Amino acid sequence: MNRSDFPIFDYQPDLVYLDSANTTLKPRAVIDAVRNYYENYSANIGRATYDLAERATLEFNSVRQKVADFVGADLREVIFTHSATYGINQVAFGLRDFLRVGDVILLTEYEHNSNIIAWQKVAAETGARVVFLDEKPDLENVKIFAFSHVSNITGEVFDYDEITAKVHENGGLVLADITQSIGRTKTNLKNYDFAVFSSHKIYGPSGVGVLFAHREVQEKINPLIFGSQTFKKISRENVILADNFSRFEAGTPNIEGVIGLGAAIDFLNKISMNKISEHDIELTKYMTKQLEKNGLMQFLIGAPTTGIFSLNHPKIHPHDFAMLLNQQKIAVRAGRSCSDILMQKLGLDRGVVRASFGIYTTKTDVDKFIAGYKNAIERLAD
Ligand SMILES: Cc1ncc(COP(=O)(O)O)c(C=O)c1O
């Protein structure tokens, strides 16, 4: 599907790119949008009034609406950040005043390290405790529940509707890490208070992320950094911060990155998220069938329903697999994939081989991976 939209395949026609959960390849539309900004209206936003600056400001601002529409949010709930990681840190450290000694920060063991470390640090500062879901905690003391909607290791989808409702009942807040779900399935922010993702995982440039924060909870978080664009009024003695998303967007943003993200969303909308999701599901089923057919299911971790597959062979190091696959131009992730707590739980200190799909992935890519994986076992086992 749409392989010709990705110029990298013109230069590397044999590339089998199975690392889209790490970062996605970029379509021509995104590359062109970034280049167009540099070549035709390269200017700072929100400050100057000449034509170039006004065009840059208009283009930048239009992306906020595109992002909001993409997930059914309100424009005022969209905060541009540098990454999903930054968004999580903004919420975690922004809630310092909300957390007290003994409060529980509930995480799941499936979290990316980014959705663990910031919470551990903020817990250490405030006296709150980080507790993982598999410890089966009492939900009454949960002040924050932060979870990934799709696991970056097992490709499983987690909604946690009941826990979300319970946490809300007790006055807690919920953050959904939608980094792995937003480019794969139609995302519904439902009643989550916060959600985060990175542009580079949905075919946009890196260095840009989005934090959704519902209007009522935006007031609960303090900005991480301060500077230009963040205030309503300033005097020698005092500053009054803006009472909207501007409060969290200090300094000149990654203008070209945000414009590129807008182009990525246009690109995805043109294909339609329904079609993208169908493609992902079809390939996921195909991969599962091929793993079964080739006797490889025993190595699979979890039960993926989206295009992220992690495999563990008891005898062969993931890096050895990756090296042999790389010789056939098959790009996969090998190691703990930033999920150390899950790897510890599974006893997989060396990590896994992870193959993950994007909208350009084909059944032929899957076949080549399966053949390459089997061939590596033949060469490396014993
Ligand atoms: C589920 C999940 N959350 C967060 C992140 C962090 O994203 P970034 O490194 O773009 O901040 C990743 C990246 O792999 C991820 O898969």
The ligand as a Gaussian input file, in Angstrom:
#p B3LYP/6-31G(d) Opt

LIG

0 1
 C        4.625000       3.346000      23.818000
 C        5.684000       4.382000      23.683000
 N        5.661000       5.444000      24.508000
 C        6.588000       6.411000      24.436000
 C        7.612000       6.357000      23.522000
 C        8.623000       7.442000      23.500000
 O        8.553000       8.142000      22.296000
 P        9.635000       9.294000      21.986000
 O       10.975000       8.633000      22.097000
 O        9.316000       9.721000      20.619000
 O        9.462000      10.350000      23.000000
 C        7.689000       5.268000      22.645000
 C        8.784000       5.147000      21.673000
 O        9.171000       4.065000      21.273000
 C        6.696000       4.260000      22.728000
 O        6.711000       3.198000      21.921000

